[in-house]
Amino acid sequence: MGHSELGLTVFLLLLPVFAASSSSRESLSESGLDFLDYAKSPQLADWMVNLRRKVHESPELGFEEFETSKLIRAELDDMGVQYKHPVAVTGVVAYIGTGGPPFVAIRADMDALAMEEAVEWSHKSKIPGKMHACGHDAHVAMLLGAAKILQENRSQLKGTVALIFQPGEEGLGGAKKMIEAGVLENVEAIFGLHVATDTPVGTVASRTGPVMAGCGFFEAVISGKGGHAAIPQHTIDPILAASNVIVSLQHLISREADPLDSQVVTVAKFQGGGAFNVIPDSVTIGGTFRAFTKESFWQLKQRIKEVIVGQAAVQRCTANVNFLEEKKPFFPVTVNSENLHELFRTVATELIGTHNIRESKPVMGSEDFAFYSDVIPGYYFFVGMKNETRGPLASGHSPFFTVNEDVLPYGAAMHASLATRYLLEFQPSNQSSTVNVHDEL
């Protein structure tokens, strides 16, 4: 069977139960340490560094990751790992293990950002106006590193690992497209990670419950009647109306939101007029809104539209509000499963010690990993890459963003260990009488 024709012929999943023996757990604990040692070896660490640099040199925007996808598939071919492609245009889903249940997924995003790299180094972006300024190149390298670890230790796997290489994370909802393409079929849980500039290398950070906010975008055209600035009484000024709208939108947070329920409304776009002495016919404003609960998110969306339309009307203007859902789908809240949090702490303790596990704070940023964790139990964590001796790292989405490549072994080992441990802990209690498997594995 060709890779591009790989079908999802799998066992029907049943309710998982904890069924691992203590001897199996001890064996896995030793394997986890072996995974980290192997990931740190020059053989694998240098390979991941070179791979990450190749991806970094040729950044591609969301759903345009054709060369990145091609590189990933070539590496999977070399490992002898089966995969499905294309998924959601450029996505790749690989499978390692028995072909039977349980099924667990680990995920990396592939897309870059539309910005010019300002860092001068030998592997600087070769594509003008595009840059891996969020670490997705490192995420790809780490997931491929995990694939190497898992493939070489596949005899230890007590189920099947799906490795999801996802396009279009940066505001395009690539995860949603992957789910619509069926990548979560029969998958019971999923893990994802992100490099962190503010956490020391060799440490990981996460929390149970909400990790990142739900996110939406809005754009509004506020229309009035243009004219000469010297005779404003003959006009209906949309700039004045838009200014009142922006101030009123901030009242949604200061006077309507529970102070203990974090929410954000930001207007970051204001376009209107082209001359100093002419009042324009219309003004366009746009921005984003964030919340940590579904209820707050949808309430905020409703009130944003009401405030824009109502305040525009007070100033004798009309307003058309667009939430841009087709181009920028609403991101759910990223919520970490409590059960997976315990698994994460167990695995991280075995790999790097309890003292290297940090409790992260919820952040108002969003992540489309939330689409996965909105469907099945998910867990999202951060892998530190700060090294005080090398100075501070620029934050993500900065043209000065850099990756401390010492982080790569930790991410690869965590991916591989979490997947391996999950398969061991969550064994199905019985089997269906009519099942199919990934017999090509």
C-alpha positions in Angstrom: 0.0 0.0 0.0 1.4 3.4 -1.0 1.9 6.0 1.7 -0.5 8.5 0.2 -3.2 5.8 0.0 -2.8 4.6 3.6 -6.3 4.0 5.0 -7.4 4.4 8.5 -8.2 0.7 9.1 -8.2 0.5 12.8 -9.7 -1.2 15.8 -12.9 0.3 17.2 -11.7 1.9 20.4 -13.3 0.8 23.7 -13.3 2.6 27.1 -9.7 2.6 28.4 -8.7 1.5 32.0 -5.5 1.7 34.0 -4.0 -1.8 33.5 -0.3 -1.5 33.7 1.7 -3.7 36.0 4.3 -2.2 38.4 7.1 -4.0 36.5 5.9 -2.6 33.2 6.0 0.9 34.7 9.5 0.4 36.1 10.6 -0.8 32.6 9.0 2.3 31.0 10.7 4.6 33.5 14.0 3.2 32.5 13.0 3.5 28.8 12.1 7.2 29.3 15.6 7.9 30.6 17.0 5.9 27.6 14.8 8.1 25.3 16.3 11.3 26.7 19.9 9.9 26.6 19.3 8.9 23.0 17.7 12.2 22.1 20.8 14.0 23.6 23.3 11.8 21.7 25.1 13.4 18.8 23.5 10.9 16.5 20.0 12.2 17.1 20.6 15.7 18.5 22.7 16.8 15.5 20.2 15.3 13.1 17.4 17.3 14.7 19.5 20.5 14.6 20.2 20.0 10.9 16.6 19.3 10.2 15.3 22.3 12.1 17.8 24.5 10.2 16.6 23.2 6.9 13.0 24.0 7.8 14.0 27.4 9.1 15.7 28.4 5.9 12.6 27.7 3.8 9.6 29.0 5.8 6.1 28.6 4.4 2.9 30.2 5.4 -0.3 28.3 6.5 -1.5 25.7 4.0 1.5 26.5 1.8 3.9 24.1 3.6 4.5 22.0 0.5 8.3 21.8 0.8 8.2 21.3 4.6 5.7 18.5 4.1 7.9 16.9 1.4 10.9 17.0 3.8 8.9 15.4 6.6 7.7 12.6 4.3 11.2 12.0 3.1 12.4 11.5 6.6 9.5 9.2 7.5 10.3 7.2 4.4 13.9 6.8 5.5 12.7 5.6 8.9 10.2 3.1 7.3 7.3 4.9 9.0 3.9 4.7 7.3 1.9 7.9 6.9 -1.2 9.4 5.3 -0.8 12.4 2.9 -2.2 14.9 1.9 -4.4 15.8 4.9 -5.9 19.3 5.0 -3.8 20.3 1.9 -0.2 19.8 3.3 -0.7 17.9 6.5 0.9 14.5 7.3 -0.3 11.9 9.8 2.2 9.0 10.5 1.5 5.8 12.5 3.9 3.8 14.7 3.0 0.8 16.8 0.9 -2.3 16.8 -1.9 -1.0 14.6 -4.4 -1.7 17.3 -5.8 0.2 20.3 -5.3 2.3 22.3 -4.5 5.2 20.0 -2.7 8.4 21.1 -1.6 11.4 19.1 1.3 13.8 19.3 1.2 16.9 17.3 3.5 19.6 15.7 2.6 22.7 13.7 4.5 23.5 10.5 3.7 27.0 9.4 5.8 30.2 9.5 4.9 33.9 9.9 4.7 36.7 7.4 7.6 38.8 8.6 11.2 39.6 7.7 13.8 37.9 9.8 16.1 40.4 11.6 18.6 37.8 13.0 21.8 37.5 11.1 23.1 33.9 11.1 24.1 31.2 8.7 20.7 29.6 8.4 18.6 32.8 8.1 15.4 32.6 6.2 15.9 32.5 2.4 12.4 33.5 1.7 11.8 37.3 1.8 9.0 38.4 4.1 8.6 34.9 5.8 10.2 33.6 9.0 9.8 30.9 11.5 9.3 33.3 14.4 7.3 31.1 16.7 9.4 27.9 16.9 7.3 25.7 14.6 10.5 24.6 12.8 11.7 23.3 16.2 8.3 21.6 16.8 8.7 19.7 13.5 12.2 18.6 14.3 11.2 17.4 17.8 8.2 15.4 16.5 10.4 13.8 13.8 13.0 13.1 16.6 10.2 11.4 18.6 9.3 9.4 15.5 12.9 8.1 15.3 12.7 7.2 19.0 9.4 5.5 18.7 10.2 3.6 15.5 13.4 2.2 17.0 11.5 1.2 20.1 8.2 0.1 18.5 8.4 -3.4 20.0 7.7 -1.7 23.4 4.6 0.1 22.2 1.3 -1.3 23.6 -0.9 0.3 20.9 -0.5 2.9 18.2 0.9 6.4 18.1 -0.4 8.9 15.5 2.1 11.7 14.7 0.2 14.8 13.4 2.2 17.3 11.3 -0.3 20.1 11.0 -0.5 23.1 8.7 -2.0 26.6 9.3 -1.8 27.0 13.1 -1.2 30.8 12.9 -4.7 32.1 13.0 -6.0 29.8 10.2 -7.4 27.0 12.3 -5.4 24.2 10.7 -6.3 21.9 13.5 -10.0 22.3 12.7 -9.2 21.3 9.1 -7.2 18.3 10.3 -10.1 17.1 12.5 -12.6 17.5 9.6 -10.2 15.3 7.6 -10.6 12.5 10.2 -7.2 12.6 12.0 -8.7 12.0 15.4 -10.7 9.0 14.3 -10.3 6.4 17.1 -7.7 8.6 18.9 -8.4 8.8 22.6 -5.9 11.5 23.7 -3.5 14.0 22.2 -0.4 15.9 23.4 1.1 19.1 22.0 4.0 21.3 23.0 5.5 24.7 22.4 9.0 26.1 23.0 9.2 28.7 25.7 11.6 31.6 25.8 11.0 32.4 29.5 11.5 28.9 30.9 15.0 27.4 31.5 16.2 24.8 29.1 15.8 21.3 30.7 12.5 22.3 32.3 8.9 21.9 31.3 5.8 23.9 32.3 2.1 23.4 32.2 -1.0 23.2 34.3 -4.4 21.4 34.5 -7.5 23.2 33.3 -7.5 26.3 31.1 -4.1 27.1 29.7 -4.8 29.5 26.8 -7.8 31.6 26.0 -10.4 31.2 23.4 -10.0 33.7 20.6 -12.0 35.5 18.0 -11.6 38.4 15.6 -13.9 41.1 14.4 -14.0 43.9 11.8 -16.5 46.7 11.5 -17.2 49.2 8.8 -18.7 52.4 10.3 -20.4 54.5 7.6 -21.4 58.2 7.8 -21.3 61.0 5.3 -18.0 62.6 4.3 -17.3 66.2 3.6 -14.9 69.1 4.2 -13.4 69.3 7.7 -14.1 73.0 7.8 -17.9 72.4 7.7 -18.5 69.4 9.9 -22.1 70.3 10.4 -22.7 69.1 6.8 -21.2 65.7 7.5 -21.8 62.6 9.6 -18.4 61.9 11.0 -17.5 58.2 11.1 -14.2 58.9 12.8 -16.0 60.4 15.8 -18.4 57.4 15.8 -15.5 54.9 15.7 -13.8 56.7 18.5 -16.8 56.4 20.7 -17.2 52.7 19.7 -13.6 51.9 20.8 -14.0 53.6 24.2 -17.3 51.8 24.7 -15.8 48.4 23.8 -13.4 48.8 26.7 -16.3 49.2 29.1 -17.3 45.6 28.3 -14.3 44.5 30.3 -14.2 47.2 33.0 -17.9 47.3 33.7 -19.5 44.1 32.4 -17.0 41.3 32.9 -16.4 39.6 36.2 -13.0 40.8 37.4 -12.2 37.2 38.3 -13.1 36.0 34.8 -10.2 37.2 32.6 -11.3 38.7 29.3 -9.8 40.9 26.7 -11.1 43.2 23.9 -8.5 44.9 21.8 -9.0 47.2 18.8 -5.8 47.0 16.8 -6.9 48.2 13.4 -8.2 51.7 12.6 -8.4 52.7 8.9 -10.1 55.8 7.6 -9.4 59.0 5.7 -6.6 60.0 3.5 -6.4 63.8 3.9 -6.0 66.3 6.8 -9.0 68.3 5.8 -11.5 65.7 4.5 -13.9 63.8 6.7 -14.2 60.3 5.1 -17.5 58.5 4.3 -16.5 55.4 6.3 -14.0 54.0 8.8 -12.9 50.4 9.3 -11.9 49.1 12.8 -10.9 45.6 13.8 -9.5 43.6 16.6 -9.6 40.5 18.8 -11.5 39.3 21.8 -10.4 36.6 24.3 -12.0 34.7 27.2 -11.3 31.6 29.3 -14.9 30.1 29.3 -17.3 29.4 26.4 -20.0 31.3 28.2 -17.9 34.5 28.5 -16.6 34.2 25.0 -20.1 34.0 23.3 -21.4 36.7 25.6 -18.5 39.0 24.6 -19.1 38.3 20.9 -22.8 39.3 21.3 -22.0 42.5 23.2 -19.2 43.5 20.8 -21.8 43.6 17.9 -24.4 45.3 20.0 -22.0 48.0 21.2 -20.6 48.7 17.7 -24.0 49.0 16.1 -25.5 50.9 19.0 -22.7 53.5 19.5 -22.5 54.1 15.7 -26.3 54.8 15.7 -25.9 57.3 18.5 -23.5 59.3 16.2 -26.0 58.9 13.3 -23.8 56.3 11.6 -24.5 52.7 10.5 -22.2 49.8 11.2 -21.6 46.4 9.6 -19.9 43.9 11.9 -18.0 40.9 10.5 -16.5 38.2 12.8 -14.4 36.7 9.9 -15.3 33.2 10.9 -14.6 31.7 7.4 -11.0 33.1 7.3 -10.2 33.2 11.0 -12.3 30.5 12.8 -12.9 31.1 16.5 -10.4 29.2 18.6 -11.8 27.4 21.6 -10.2 27.6 25.1 -7.2 25.3 25.4 -8.1 23.1 28.3 -5.7 20.4 29.8 -7.2 17.2 31.0 -6.7 16.5 34.7 -5.9 12.8 34.1 -3.4 13.7 31.4 -1.9 16.3 33.8 -1.1 13.5 36.2 0.5 11.4 33.4 2.5 14.4 32.3 3.9 15.0 35.8 4.8 11.3 36.1 6.6 11.2 32.8 8.4 14.5 33.3 9.5 13.5 36.8 11.0 10.3 35.4 12.8 12.2 32.6 14.0 15.4 34.3 13.0 15.3 37.9 10.3 17.0 39.9 12.4 20.1 40.4 12.4 20.8 36.7 8.6 20.9 36.4 7.1 24.3 36.5 3.5 25.4 37.1 2.6 27.7 34.2 0.1 30.6 34.4 -2.9 30.8 32.1 -2.2 33.3 29.2 -4.6 35.2 27.0 -2.8 34.0 23.9 -4.6 31.3 21.9 -3.5 28.1 20.2 -5.4 26.0 17.7 -4.4 22.9 19.6 -7.7 23.8 21.4 -9.7 22.4 18.5 -8.2 18.9 19.4 -8.7 19.3 23.2 -12.3 20.4 22.5 -13.0 17.0 21.0 -10.9 14.6 23.0 -8.8 14.8 26.2 -5.7 16.9 25.3 -2.6 18.2 27.0 -0.5 21.1 26.0 2.8 22.0 27.6 5.8 24.2 27.3 9.5 23.1 26.9 12.0 25.6 28.2 14.9 26.9 26.1 16.2 29.9 28.1 19.9 29.9 28.9 20.9 32.8 31.2 24.6 32.6 30.0 23.5 33.4 26.4 21.3 36.4 27.3 17.5 36.8 26.9 15.6 35.4 24.0 13.2 37.5 22.0 9.5 36.5 22.3 7.6 34.7 19.7 6.3 36.6 16.7 9.3 38.9 16.9 11.7 39.3 13.9 14.5 38.7 16.5 13.1 35.4 17.7 15.7 32.6 18.0 15.6 29.0 19.1 18.1 27.5 21.6 18.6 24.2 19.9 19.5 22.5 23.2 15.7 22.3 23.7 15.3 19.7 20.9 16.2 16.5 22.8 13.9 17.4 25.6 10.9 17.9 23.3 11.5 14.8 21.4 12.0 12.6 24.5 8.9 14.1 26.2 6.8 13.4 23.1 8.0 9.8 22.8 7.7 9.1 26.5 4.2 10.6 26.9 2.9 8.6 24.0 4.6 5.4 25.2 3.4 5.8 28.8 -0.2 6.6 27.7 -0.4 3.4 25.6 0.8 1.4 28.6 -1.5 3.0 31.2 -4.7 3.2 29.1 -5.1 -0.4 27.8 -8.6 -1.4 26.6 -10.5 -3.6 29.1 -11.6 -6.0 26.3 -11.7 -6.3 22.5 -14.4 -6.0 20.0 -15.4 -9.2 18.1 -15.2 -7.4 14.8 -12.2 -5.2 14.5 -9.7 -4.1 11.8 -6.1 -3.1 12.4 -3.3 -1.2 10.8 -1.9 -4.5 9.6 0.5 -2.7 7.3 2.4 -1.6 10.4 
